[in-house]
Amino acid sequence: MKAISVRQPWAWAIIHGGKDIENRNWKTNYRGPLAIHAGKSFDFTRAELRDVIQGLYGKGLQETIYRFQHSADVRGAIIGVVDLIDCIPSFRCDSPWKAGDDPDYFCWKLANPRAVEPIPIKGQLGIWTLADDVMAIGILQMADLDNMLFRKRRGW
C-alpha cells in the first residue's frame, strides 16, 4: 500500500474533518488506496488561524478546527486510509479546501476516508510504500471494523 505524510491538522482533517483534497506542488499519476501518515510537525500558521477565525475558509472549516483542537493530536503515525481518485491543477479544483489557484499547485482528490487506530511509524517524503507488517496491522484493523459493522447490521 502507498502512503503519504501530511502535517497536522491537515492529516486529521482528511480522515475526520471532511477535507476532500490534499494540496501539493507536484502531481501524481497514482490512483488507489493511500495511507495517511500524520507527520510529527504541526502546519498551521498564525495567518491561517486568523483566516479561520475570521471565517475566510467558511464555517465548516471553523468547526473542523475546533473539533481538531479538542481531539487527540496524534503525530508520527498512520491514522487512516483514503482513496486517491484524481489529481488536477488547483485552478480547476472547486473544493473549499484548495490552497488557491496557483497553476503550479495540484489538488489530489480524495474519497472514502477510513480511520485506523494510530500505527506509529516514521514518515517519508513523497509517496512511499508501507512495510508489509504495518500494512497488515491496518488491514486487520479495517477487517475487524468491517466485521463489527456487519455483525451490527445483522443484529449479532
Secondary structure as the mmCIF struct_conf table of DSSP 4:
data_model
#
loop_
_struct_conf.conf_type_id
_struct_conf.id
_struct_conf.beg_label_comp_id
_struct_conf.beg_label_asym_id
_struct_conf.beg_label_seq_id
_struct_conf.end_label_comp_id
_struct_conf.end_label_asym_id
_struct_conf.end_label_seq_id
STRN STRN1 LYS A 2 GLN A 8
TURN_TY1_P TURN_TY1_P1 PRO A 9 PRO A 9
HELX_RH_AL_P HELX_RH_AL_P1 TRP A 10 HIS A 16
BEND BEND1 GLY A 17 GLY A 17
STRN STRN2 ILE A 21 ARG A 24
BEND BEND2 ASN A 25 TRP A 26
STRN STRN3 GLY A 32 PHE A 42
HELX_RH_AL_P HELX_RH_AL_P2 ARG A 46 ILE A 53
TURN_TY1_P TURN_TY1_P2 GLN A 54 TYR A 57
HELX_RH_AL_P HELX_RH_AL_P3 LYS A 59 GLN A 69
TURN_TY1_P TURN_TY1_P3 HIS A 70 HIS A 70
BEND BEND3 SER A 71 SER A 71
BEND BEND4 GLY A 76 GLY A 76
STRN STRN4 ALA A 77 PRO A 89
HELX_RH_3T_P HELX_RH_3T_P1 SER A 90 ARG A 92
TURN_TY1_P TURN_TY1_P4 PRO A 96 TRP A 97
TURN_TY1_P TURN_TY1_P5 PRO A 103 ASP A 104
STRN STRN5 PHE A 106 PRO A 120
BEND BEND5 LEU A 125 GLY A 126
STRN STRN6 ILE A 127 THR A 129
HELX_LH_PP_P HELX_LH_PP_P1 LEU A 130 ALA A 131
HELX_RH_AL_P HELX_RH_AL_P4 ASP A 132 ARG A 154
TURN_TY1_P TURN_TY1_P6 GLY A 155 GLY A 155
#
